[in-house]
């Protein structure tokens, strides 16, 4: 049985694990020992190690046939040192045959609402997105150099029953007026897990895919729909200029970018059929 290593064992990893348990012996790199028993209960072998420490990565050298790299970059700098440490460790032993990296659609920056496919020029406008671009570049160069089949999934906002912006709505954080609002993109967490499995099975070497649903909603409309479904007040609307003054930078980095992701390559090459074609497919049952 082939061995699969997961870095970044959060919600999405836990959704992927049951889909792969019969095909792989699964290992998970974790730095929090409190996760150990939970992962063992899922049939996963935990390995204690910190991607921020290159020295601790030696124990994964030569371990895996396949790697799912779900760990986010560090919180500072323009280089993803965690990815650099991971690739260095993987290079010291028998190389994996395949690596899938979970990136972000934020690598495109603001596209003024345009429809975007995977050939769009990258234009990261936040330090976080710059680190994602750096990670993608590292992985693609390493994969070409070593003959590893790498795949990159650019992921937009993830939603699920327990991943809706209810706290934001209850706090009364305003949205942007409709005529100035940005398009946003989403994918259901369960569909994302299935897309990852499909990329393992069908992904082409060094290929990028948008892991996105079919929805084309503006941000404020998304908040309104979730508010209505949960019987909460809709957020007030303010101008974009006012938003720059009153909203935190962490939120503005999303509100200031507008694009509509095309997912045709994902559907055609990865043979994905979405269970949730848009956020509306979820919230109609709330």
Order of alpha helices (4+ residues) and beta strands (2+ residues): beta-alpha-beta-alpha-beta-beta-alpha-beta-beta-alpha-beta-beta-alpha-beta-beta-beta-alpha-beta-beta-alpha-beta-alpha-alpha-beta-alpha-alpha
